[in-house]
């Protein structure tokens, strides 16, 4: 079994995500237990102490697909902030829950449009609210 990378979550994100999870019935969100498990294993820090390379809520992240070198960017958001542009990932999506708290250089498995999984590397956290001085985003 592959060892999971260490993750860091801000106390503000943790509080908001716990409130969100408490509001969701388990049967309506099959990944609820997985997201809860990720939050439980996270190192929780004050927002001002989040390293600048860590993915937090509302962070924009640049990725590279390992097999092709193709790059793309996505923003990790709360479900209410999803739109039809396709450039956002809900924290409630399996890949969103897995992305939270990772750092530049970490890898994640991403669902491929044709089925299967792609290995994707986090190249850069392009925008992080904590780093930008936006703690109440």
ABEGO torsion letter per residue (X at the ends): XBBBBBBBBBAAAAAAAAAAAAABBAAABAAAAAAAAAAAABBBBBAAABBAABBBBGBBBBBBBAAAGBBBBBBBBBAAABBAAGABBBAABAAAAAABGBBBGBBBBBBBAAEEBBBBBBABBABBAAAAGBAAX
